[in-house]
Amino acid sequence: MLKRFLISVTCALFLLPTIQASAQQSQGETQYISDDLFTFIHSGPGRNYRILGSIIAGSEVTVLRTDSESNYVEIVDDKDRTGWVDGEFVSKQKSLRELVPGLQQQLADATQSTSAQQNENDSLRQQFSELQSQNNRLTKQLKTLEEQNADFSQKLDAADQTAKMQWFTRGGIVALISLILGVIVAYLPKKRRKSDTWM
């Protein structure tokens, strides 16, 4: 790059241009100066022409035409200067200088979106934890109710068995008393009937 700079300065000092290209400024294609250098803008399509100034790497330029012999490109730079630069240093892709702000904005948006997603995930995680705790409480309550229900069922079965035993016992006692009374009545002396016959 230093060598190219020295060559350009030498050419500018010792070789003054005799022919200056006249070009009408018209609508052209937007391109960019490569990121890894700065280049000189010349008054004609070659290094032998007068240097009009330099263009910083990454600058946006409008390409007007290309000289096929020298591969120099006529451009209008961001300072509205019309001149020629080496086509090697002109690219159709945006420079890092142009891309970085957009990428930084995209990164900021992505970071903000990620932060929002993280907050939403934290909120959902907290809700899940609360629902899990509530589910555990309800499961314990259900288990307690099932145990109480089993206890009540057991007590009801026991009460039913007791009632059946009581009825059975009472029935047996009534039957036994009836049997005893029947035996007693059978063996009681009978009254003699008065005879209706005349003596």
Residue, then its C-alpha position, 0 to 999 in steps of 0.5 A: m500500500l505504501k508502494r502504491f502511495l509513493i508511485s501515485v505521488t511520484c506520478a502526480l509530481f512528475l507526470l502532469p496530465t495532458i488530457q482530462a476526461s470530460a464526463q457528464q455526471s449522470q445516474g450510476e450504480t452505487q458501489y463502495i471503496s474496499d475496506d482495507l485501504f484508502t485510494f486516490i481519485h485521479s482526473g483521468p483513467g490512470r495513475n498518470y493523471r492528476i490526483l484530485g484527492s483521496i477517498i477513505a476506505g468504505s466510502e459510498v461512490t456512484v460508478l459512472r463508467t469503466d475504462s476497459e483498457s486501464n480498468y479505471v472506474e469513473i465515480v462520483d464520491d461522497k463529496d460530489r467529486t467526479g474522478w477516476v479510481d482503480g477498479e480493483f478497489v471498487s466493490k459492489q458489496k457494502s463496506l464494513r463502515e456501512l454494515v457495522p451500524g446496521l449490524q449493531q442495531q440488529l444485535a441490539d434488537a436481537t439482544q432486546s428480543t432475547s432479554a424479552q424472551q428470557n423474561e417471558n421464560d422466567s415468568l413461565r418458569q415461575q408460573f410452572s413452579e407455582l402450578q407444581s406447588q399447587n398440584n402437590r398441595l392438591t395431591k396431598q389433600l386428595k390423599t388425605l381425603e382418600e384416607q378419610n374416605a377409607d376410614f369412614s368406609q371401614k367404620l361404616d362397614a364395622a357399624d353395619q356388621t355390628a348392626k347385623m350382629q345386634w339384629f341377629t342376637r336380638g332375633g336369636i333371643v326372641a326365638l329362644i324366649s319363644l321356644i321356652l315359652g312354648v315349652i312352658v305353655a305345653y307343660l302347664p297343667k290344663k284346667r279341667r272343663k266342667s262337664d256339661t253332662w248331668m250327674 
